[in-house]
Amino acid sequence: MTTPNRGKTKLAVFDVEGVLVPRNRLFLEVGKSMGFVRLMKLLFFGLLYEIGLITIKQVLTRSFLNMKGINVDLFFQALETLPFMPCTIEAFAALKAQGRKTALISAGLPTFLVEKVAAKVGADYAVGVEAGVKNNVLTGEVWGNATEPNGKFLVLKDIMEKEHVTAAECAVIADDRNNSSMFLKEALKIGYNPDFVLRVKADVVVTGRLTKLLPEINREPKKRTLPTRRDLLREFIHGSGFFIPILAILFGVPAVAVFTCTVIAFYCVSEFARVKGTNIPFFSFVTRHAASLSELREFTLAPLYFAFGILLTLLLFPAPASYAGIAIFALGDSTASIVGGTIAKNPLHFNKSKTLEGTLAGFFFAFLAACAFVPPWIALIGAAIGMTVEYLPLPINDNLLMPLSTGLVLMFIV
């Protein structure tokens, strides 16, 4: 499927956190120098915003007031430790070589940091929140268009006027709902590892290396690609969840639950160590070779959702409903990812990160997997439930929701 025909892209607009650098990592790094109480306040304000209890302006006002007196050099030092998302420099160099203007717009980072990021990647515009600074320390004041509910749209509008470009000549790349105001109807809307809101609003969804954005920005037809070794290993691990019910039959649910909890604990220790630059044998090796390049920039959560989804399904629902739910999740989801990411060319309308071919392939293998534990007609229902949940852009991670919802439904019909 080709991207919408809106003419040549003249301006590419990027969100910063979550697209160019890992989300929230900078404030966490700075927060270590603030003391435990102030760090907890910062995290609490962020949580209130994420669940929709306070606005973007409120979270910024409270957060920067909480950081009053912090030396701005700590922010620059923290920024130097943050890794860019994979191939960021290469992507911006390519856009510059093509003669396209680029802009960075952030509603979380102060402008002086966004300008520093822009200088590193070679962006033409850099706009963030305006933070008060006196004698090289934060005053706690914050203002500017980016702090308003639709502030990013106002910033984008100003840049478009300066460049004399229309919305149809813009490509907007973002990852979360706070960027919705920039997703103008005529613009090319690209969700990069997006949340459930932007998965619905985006014209196209991109994951992995930032250079994968270039064909979309250039309005090129989607090309089929073969899965990488990383893709195959990741989906092999995912598909191996099919053997959990078999182990539960052989050794009992309690034993498998204890084993799973032990693996989760070791994995968490391994990830905290890996983020700090220390490798734990086996676990760090698997993560480095199976996680996507963008996931490796931060604590990789996907395996935890995967493990907890299987563990909770195993403990909450009786057999064989739990076994079938896990099997559907393990083989159906992994098959859908492989097929959808390689041979598919037809993104589904309501969720551009999913494809028709991937969903159909996932449904077929989910049905086969479930038939190992329940009658075919029940397996058919379970596969339909599982792949529907996998397709829908829901706020809860599908690695957690898919096995639980499938197990719940099957519990009433087995």
MARFIGU-548911 format. One record per residue: residue in three letters; x, y, z of N, C-alpha, C in turn. Coordinates in steps of 0.2 Angstrom, whole numbers, plus 5000, padded with zeros to 4 digits. Atoms other than C-alpha are relative to their C-alpha. Layout:
BEGIN
ALAXYZXYZXYZ ...
END
This chain:
BEGIN
MET500449945000500050005000500450065000 THR499649945001500750174995499750055006 THR500249954996500650325007499550054996 PRO500549955003499250455004500450054995 ASN499749965005499650554988499950085002 ARG500149934998499850734996500650044997 GLY499549965003501350794985500649995003 LYS499350014997503150814989500150035007 THR499949984993503650825007500650055000 LYS499549955000504550985010500350025008 LEU499849994993504550995029499949935004 ALA500150064996504850845041500050025007 VAL500149984993504250875059500149945005 PHE499950064996504850765073499950025008 ASP500050004993504350745091500749985002 VAL499350014998505950725102500049945004 GLU500050064995505650605117499649954997 GLY500450065003505150435111500149994993 VAL499950005007505650475093500850004999 LEU499349995001507450535094500449985006 VAL499650024994507950495112499449965004 PRO500550044996507150375124499550045005 ARG500449964996505650435133500250005008 ASN499949994993505850505151500749995003 ARG499350024997507650445153500450065002 LEU499649944998508350625153499850025007 PHE500249984994507250675168500249955006 LEU499850054995507650515177500750015002 GLU499349994999509450545175500250065004 VAL499949944996509350725181499749995007 GLY500350014994508150665195500449975005 LYS499550044995509550555203500450055004 SER499649944996510350725208499550045004 MET500549964997508750795215499849985007 GLY500250034994508550685230499349954999 PHE500550055000507250545233499350034999 VAL500749975000505750655237499850034994 ARG500249965006505850765223500049964993 LEU500150055005506150625211499349965000 MET500650035000504650535217499450054998 LYS500549955002503650695215500050014992 LEU499950005007504250705197499749944997 LEU500350065003503750525193499250005002 PHE500750004998502050555202499650054995 PHE500349965005501650705191500049974993 GLY500050045006502150605176499449954999 LEU500550055000500950465181499350044999 LEU500749975000499450585184499950034993 TYR500149985007499750655166499849944996 GLU500150065004499850485158499349975001 ILE500650034999498250425166499450064999 GLY500549955002497350595160499750045006 LEU500349964994497050675178500350075000 ILE499849935000498050835174500250014993 THR499849995007498450925158500850014999 ILE499349995002500150955149500250065004 LYS499749944997500251125156500150005008 GLN499950014993499951075174500649955002 VAL499450044999501250935173500650034999 LEU499349965001502551055166500150055005 THR499949954994502151185179500249975006 ARG499850044994502251065193500749975000 SER499450035000503750975187500650055000 PHE499449965000504851125183500050045007 LEU499949974993504351205200500349965005 ASN499750054996504851045208500850004999 MET499350005002506551065199500350065001 LYS499749934999506851245204500749995004 GLY499350004996508651275209500549954997 ILE499550055003509351125198500450044995 ASN499549975005510951175188499849984993 VAL500250025007510551175169500649954998 ASP499550055002512251085167499949935001 LEU500250074999511550935174499649974994 PHE500450025005510350925160500449994994 PHE499650015006511650945147500549945001 GLN499650074998512750805156499549944998 ALA500550065001511150695156499949994992 LEU500150015008510850725137500649974997 GLU499450035003512650675133500049935001 THR500150074998512250505141499549964996 LEU500650035003510650475131500249984993 PRO499850035007510850365115499450034996 PHE500549985005509950425100499649934998 MET500350065003508650305092500449974994 PRO499650035005509450185079500050044993 CYS499949975007510150275063499650075000 THR500349935000509450455069500550044996 ILE499549955004511050545062499949994993 GLU500050025007510950445046499350034996 ALA500749985003509050485043500050084999 PHE500049935001509350675046500450024994 ALA499549995006510850675034499749994994 ALA500450015006509750595021499550054998 LEU500549955001508350715023500350074998 LYS499749945002509550865022500349994993 ALA499850015007510350795006499550004995 GLN500649995004508650784999499750074999 GLY500349935000508350965002499450015004 ARG500649994996507050945015500250045007 LYS499949974994506851055030499849955006 THR500250044995506750975047499950045007 ALA500149964994506051035064499949955006 LEU500150044993506050965082499650045004 ILE500549974995504551005093499949965006 SER500150044994504450955111499650045005 ALA500549974995503150985124500349985007 GLY499850034994504250905138500750035002 LEU499349984999506050965135500050085000 PRO499949935001506551145138500450024993 THR499849995006507051235122500850005000 PHE499250015000508951245127500249934999 LEU499850075002508951055126499949984993 VAL500250025007508051035110500450034995 GLU499549975005509251155102500649965000 LYS499450045000510651055108499949934996 VAL500150065004509850895100500050024993 ALA500049985007509550995084500650014997 ALA499349995002511351045083500349934999 LYS499750075001511850855085499749974994 VAL500350045006510650795071500050044994 GLY500049965006510750945060499350024998 ALA500749985002508850995061500050084999 ASP500049925002508351175055499650045005 TYR500449974995507151215069500049965006 ALA500150034994507051175087499650045005 VAL500549964995505651225099499849955006 GLY500350034995505251165116499650045005 VAL500349964995504551235132500550055002 GLU499649944998505251405138500149995008 ALA499950014993506051375155500450065003 GLY499649944998506651515166500749975003 VAL499350014997508551515170500350065002 LYS499749944997509451635181500649975004 ASN499450024997511251615186500249924999 ASN499850075002511351445177499649955004 VAL500450054996509951365188499350024998 LEU500850005002508051335184499750055006 THR500449964995506951465192499349975002 GLY500650034999505451355191499450024996 GLU500549975005504551455178500049964994 VAL500050035007503951385162499450034996 TRP500549975004502951455148500149994992 GLY499950025007502751455129499449964997 ASN500650045003501551385116500049935001 ALA499950075000502251215118499649975007 THR500350024994501451215136499249995000 GLU500850005000499651235130499849934997 PRO500350075002498451085126500149994992 ASN499950005007498651125107500650044998 GLY499549965001500251205108500549984995 LYS499650035006501251095096499750024993 PHE500349975006500051145083500250074998 LEU499849935001500351325086500850014998 VAL499350005002502251295085500149984993 LEU499950025007502051195069499750054995 LYS500349955005500951325061500550064999 ASP499549945000502251465065500649984995 ILE499450025005503651355056499749994993 MET500250015007502551315041499950074997 GLU500049935003502251505039500750034998 LYS499449975001504051545040500349964994 GLU499750045006504451405027499550004994 HIS500550005006502951445016499849934997 VAL500250075002502351265016499349995002 THR500650024998500651195017500049935004 ALA500050074996500051045028500149944996 ALA499950065004500050935013500749994998 GLU499350015001501850965011500449985006 CYS499750024994502250915029499949935002 ALA500150074997502650745037500250015007 VAL499949994993502450735055500149935003 ILE499850074997503250595065500050015008 ALA500150004993502750565083499849935003 ASP500150064997502450435096499449995005 ASP500550004995501150485108499450054999 ARG500649965001499450565110500150085001 ASN499949934999500150735115500250034994 ASN499849985007500650755097499450014995 SER500650015004498850735091499850074996 SER500249935003498650925087500450014994 MET499649995006500050915074499849954995 PHE500250055005499250765065499450044996 LEU500549975004498350885053499849954994 LYS500350055005497150805040500449994994 GLU499750005006498150855025500749975000 ALA499350024999499850805032500149935000 LEU499850074999500750645031500149985007 LYS499950014993500550575048500349935001 ILE499650064998501850445054500049985007 GLY499950024993501750355070500649965001 TYR499450044999503450295076500049975007 ASN500150044994503250155089499450045004 PRO500649964997501550245093499649975005 ASP500550024995500350235107499449984997 PHE500750025003498550175104499750054997 VAL500349945003497950345100500350024993 LEU499749985007499150385086500049944995 ARG500150065005498950205079499450014996 VAL500649995003497250255075500050064995 LYS500049945004497650425068500550004995 ALA499450005004499250385059499849984993 ASP500050035007499350355040500449944999 VAL499550065001500750235042500450005007 VAL499650024994501650155057500749974999 VAL499350025001503550135058500349985007 THR499750024994504550035071500849994998 GLY499350025002506450005072500450064998 ARG499649945002507750115063499750064998 LEU500449945002507350295060500150014993 THR500049995007507950275042499449964997 LYS500650035003506450165039499450054999 LEU500549945001505450335040500150034993 LEU499849965006506350395024499549984994 PRO500450025005505350285011499250035001 GLU500649984998503750345020500050084998 ILE500049925001504250535020500150014992 ASN499949995008504750515001499449974996 ARG500750035003502950434998500249954995 GLU499850055005503750284990499549945002 PRO500450064999502750114988500349965006 LYS499750054995502949995003500349944996 LYS499650065002504249854999500049955004 ARG499950064996504249685005500749985002 THR499450014998505649635015500049935004 LEU499950064997506349475022500150015008 PRO499949994993506349445041500850005002 THR499350014997508049475050500149955005 ARG499950054995508849355061499750035007 ARG500349974994508349475075499249995001 ASP500750015000506549465070499849925001 LEU500250075000506549275068500249975007 LEU499950034993507349245085499550035005 ARG500549974995506149365094499349964999 GLU500650045001504649275086500049935002 PHE499950074998505349105089499950005008 ILE500150004993505449155108499350015002 HIS500749994999503749215107499649944999 GLY500450065002503049065098500249945005 SER499950054996503948955111499650005006 GLY500550004994502649005124499549954999 PHE500450065001501648865116500149945004 PHE499850054996502648745126499850015008 ILE500149994993502148825143499449955002 PRO500550054998500448725143500249935001 ILE499850075000501348565139500449995006 LEU499650014993502548595154499650005006 ALA500450004994501148635165499649935001 ILE500350075000500348465160500549955003 LEU499550054998501948375163500250015008 PHE499749994994502548455179499550045005 GLY500449964996501048555186500050074999 VAL500049935000500448735186500550035005 PRO499549964995501348785202500750004999 ALA499350005001503048725197500150044994 VAL499949965006502848815180500050075002 ALA500149934997502248975189500650025004 VAL499449984996503748975201500650014995 PHE499549995005504948945186499950064996 THR500149945004504149085176500250065005 CYS499949944996504249205191500850015001 THR499250005000506149155193500350034994 VAL499749975006506449195175499950085000 ILE500249935000505549365177500550045004 ALA499549974995506649405192500750014997 PHE499350005003508249365183500050054994 TYR500049965005507749455168500050085002 CYS500049934997507349615178500750035002 VAL499349984998509049615186500550014994 SER499649995006509849585169499950064996 GLU500249945003508949725161500350075003 PHE499749944996509449855175500750004999 ALA499250005001511249795173500250024993 ARG499949985007511149805154500050074998 VAL500149935001510549985154500650045003 LYS499549974997511950025165500749984997 GLY499450025003513249945154500349935002 THR499750074998513449775162499649944998 ASN500450055003512949615154500049945005 ILE500150064996512249465163500049944995 PRO500050065004512649295155499349974998 PHE500650035003511249225144499550054999 PHE500549955000509949355148500150064995 SER499849945004510849505141500149984993 PHE499850025007511449405126499349994996 VAL500650015003509649355122499750074998 THR500349935001509049535124500350034994 ARG499749965005510349605113499949974993 HIS500150035006510049485099499249994998 ALA500750015002508149475100499550075000 ALA500349935000507549655105500150044994 SER499949955005507249785092500550055002 LEU499449954999508649915090499750065004 SER500349954996507450045097499949985007 GLU500150024993507049945112500649995004 LEU499450014997508849915116500350075003 ARG499849944997508950105120499850015007 GLU500350004994508050075136499849945003 PHE500250064997507349945148499549974996 THR500450035004506549825137499449965003 LEU500650024997504749795143499649944997 ALA500450045004504049685130500049925003 PRO500050074997504649515138499750005006 LEU500350004994503949565154499249994999 TYR500750005001502149595147499949924997 PHE500050075002502449425138499949955005 ALA500050054995502849325153499450015005 PHE500649994996501549405164499349984997 GLY500650035003500249375151499949935000 ILE500050074999500649195151499949985007 LEU500050024993500849185170499350015003 LEU500749994997499149265174499549964997 THR500550055003498249165161500049935003 LEU499950074997498949005168499750005007 LEU500350004993498449055186499350025001 LEU500749984999496749135184499549964997 PHE500550045003495949015172500149935000 PRO499950074999495648835173500249974993 ALA499850045006496348705160499349974998 PRO499549985005496048685146499950074997 ALA500149935003495448865143500750045001 SER499449964999497048935150500649974995 TYR499550035005498148815139499850034993 ALA500249975007497148865123500250074999 GLY499949935001497249045127500850024999 ILE499349995001499149035129500249984993 ALA499850035007499348935113499850054995 ILE500249955005498349055103500450065000 PHE499649944999499349205110500749994997 ALA499350015002501049125107500149994993 LEU499950015007500849055089499650054996 GLY500449955004499449175083500450074999 ASP499749935000500349335088500750004996 SER499350015003502149275082499949994993 THR500150015007501449215065499850074997 ALA500249935003500549385062500550055000 SER499549955000502049485066500549984994 ILE499650025006503149385054499750014993 VAL500349995006501949385040499850074999 GLY500249935001501349555043500650054999 GLY499449965001503149625043500449984994 THR499650025006503749535028499650004993 ILE500350015006502549485014499450044999 ALA500749965001501049595018500150074997 LYS500049935003500649755009499350045001 ASN500749974999498849795015499950025008 PRO500149984993498849885032499250015001 LEU500750004998497149875041499850075002 HIS500249935000496150035041500150035008 PHE500049974993495950055060500650005004 ASN499350014997497750005065500549994995 LYS499550015006499050035052500649965002 SER499450044998500349935062499849934999 LYS500250075001499349775058499850004992 THR500150015007499049705041499549944999 LEU500550055001497649595033500349934999 GLU499750075001498849455028500349985006 GLY499850024994499649455045499549975005 THR500550024996498049445054499749934998 LEU500350065002497349305043500549945001 ALA499550054998498949205045500049985007 GLY500050014992498949235064499449965002 PHE500650034998497149175065500049924998 PHE499950075002497549015055500449965005 PHE499650044996498948965066499850005008 ALA500349994993498049025082499549945001 PHE500550055000496648905077500449935001 LEU499650075000497948755074500249995007 ALA499750004993498748795091499549985005 ALA500550014995497148795101499749934999 CYS500350065001496548635093500449945004 ALA499650054996497948545103499749995007 PHE500350004993496948585119499350005000 VAL500749995000495148615114499749974994 PRO500350025006493848555101500150054995 PRO499949955005494048635084499550065000 TRP500449955000492448735086500150055005 ILE499849964995493048805102500650044998 ALA499449975002494748835095499950064995 LEU500249955005493948935081499850075003 ILE500249944996493049055093500650035004 GLY499449974997494649075103500550044996 ALA499649975005495649115088499850074998 ALA500349945002494449245083500050055005 ILE499949954994494449325100500750035001 GLY499349984999496349325101500250054995 MET499849965005496649395084499650075000 THR500349934999495349535087500350045005 VAL499749964995496149585102500750034998 GLU499449985003497849585093500050054995 TYR500149955005497149695080499850075003 LEU500249944998496349825090500550045004 PRO499549964997497349975095499850025007 LEU500249994993497049965114500550035004 PRO499549974996497850055128500549955004 ILE499650054996498449895137500449964995 ASN499550045004499949795129499649944998 ASP500350065003499249655118500349945003 ASN499750064998500549535125499749985007 LEU500350014993499649555142499249984999 LEU500750005000497849575136499849944995 MET500250055004497749445122499949935003 PRO500150074997498049285132499550005006 LEU500549994994496949355147499350004997 SER500750005003495449395136499849944997 THR500250075003495549235126499949955005 GLY500150054994495749135142499350015003 LEU500649984996494249225150499449984996 VAL500650025004493049195135500049925000 LEU500050075001493549015133499849965007 MET500250034993493348985152499249985000 PHE500750015000491449005149499749954995 ILE500350045005491248895134500349934999 VAL499750065000492448755137499649955004 
END
